[in-house]
Amino acid sequence: MTNLISLTELEIAAVAGGLWQSISISASQSNTSSVTQAATATNTGAVTATASGDGSLAAAVGATAENVALVSQTNLIGASNSVRFGRH
């Protein structure tokens, strides 16, 4: 017995009856979003504007407008992996 050959763990397992393998993968994703918007316009006092001629510009004094939008978004992503090896 002078010529011995070394075997790897995989070769030993194959000779002994093989390997079993178990792989488990799970993933989940959750997305939520919401939009809140409010718009207001107010006129204070009498608002009048007159313009004549090409390219004329009229400004209404005493008028205000406001538009507010709030956006909220949440993304959750989870993943879990596990691998098991064993011999028969």
C-alpha positions as a printed NumPy array, in Angstrom:
array([[  0.   ,   0.   ,   0.   ],
       [  2.548,   2.524,  -1.036],
       [  0.428,   4.308,  -3.628],
       [ -2.474,   5.906,  -1.702],
       [ -4.682,   8.454,  -3.427],
       [ -6.194,  11.286,  -1.427],
       [ -9.887,  11.86 ,  -1.986],
       [-11.723,  15.113,  -1.592],
       [-14.729,  15.424,   0.715],
       [-16.992,  15.398,  -2.332],
       [-15.43 ,  12.188,  -3.663],
       [-15.677,  10.534,  -0.264],
       [-19.33 ,  11.521,  -0.007],
       [-20.013,  10.185,  -3.508],
       [-18.458,   6.849,  -2.678],
       [-20.292,   6.7  ,   0.649],
       [-23.692,   7.226,  -0.943],
       [-23.758,  10.77 ,  -2.248],
       [-24.748,  14.132,  -0.919],
       [-28.119,  15.693,  -0.369],
       [-28.616,  19.413,  -0.75 ],
       [-31.405,  21.638,   0.451],
       [-31.768,  25.227,  -0.743],
       [-34.402,  27.597,   0.572],
       [-34.967,  31.089,  -0.861],
       [-37.669,  33.492,   0.217],
       [-38.208,  37.096,  -0.826],
       [-40.849,  39.658,  -0.009],
       [-41.533,  43.207,  -1.111],
       [-43.949,  45.797,   0.215],
       [-44.553,  49.197,  -1.377],
       [-46.827,  51.877,   0.028],
       [-47.31 ,  55.431,  -1.162],
       [-49.669,  58.272,  -0.364],
       [-50.252,  61.721,  -1.826],
       [-51.919,  64.565,   0.038],
       [-52.686,  67.745,  -1.863],
       [-54.389,  70.986,  -0.865],
       [-55.022,  74.012,  -3.071],
       [-56.4  ,  77.376,  -2.019],
       [-57.062,  80.607,  -3.889],
       [-58.18 ,  83.855,  -2.304],
       [-59.104,  87.253,  -3.635],
       [-58.934,  90.207,  -1.296],
       [-61.007,  93.255,  -2.147],
       [-61.97 ,  94.181,  -5.684],
       [-59.754,  92.724,  -8.364],
       [-59.774,  94.45 , -11.736],
       [-57.36 ,  94.289, -14.619],
       [-57.474,  95.846, -18.042],
       [-55.111,  95.543, -20.947],
       [-55.207,  96.705, -24.527],
       [-52.951,  96.225, -27.514],
       [-50.778,  93.343, -28.658],
       [-48.492,  91.824, -26.051],
       [-50.139,  93.649, -23.148],
       [-49.852,  92.195, -19.662],
       [-52.391,  92.686, -16.896],
       [-51.675,  91.883, -13.236],
       [-54.448,  91.269, -10.741],
       [-53.44 ,  92.727,  -7.397],
       [-54.879,  91.12 ,  -4.28 ],
       [-55.178,  87.559,  -5.661],
       [-53.146,  84.738,  -4.113],
       [-52.998,  81.027,  -4.856],
       [-51.321,  78.219,  -2.955],
       [-50.864,  74.571,  -3.903],
       [-49.219,  72.107,  -1.513],
       [-48.559,  68.45 ,  -2.312],
       [-47.037,  65.942,   0.105],
       [-45.789,  62.621,  -1.236],
       [-44.73 ,  59.77 ,   1.019],
       [-43.395,  56.424,  -0.227],
       [-42.01 ,  53.429,   1.633],
       [-40.351,  50.409,   0.028],
       [-39.432,  47.337,   2.071],
       [-37.519,  44.454,   0.505],
       [-36.397,  41.36 ,   2.394],
       [-34.591,  38.241,   1.228],
       [-33.466,  35.122,   3.044],
       [-31.322,  32.322,   1.63 ],
       [-30.146,  29.134,   3.281],
       [-28.208,  26.147,   1.92 ],
       [-27.738,  22.816,   3.716],
       [-25.543,  19.9  ,   2.702],
       [-25.498,  16.439,   4.17 ],
       [-24.497,  12.876,   3.491],
       [-26.917,  10.068,   2.93 ]])
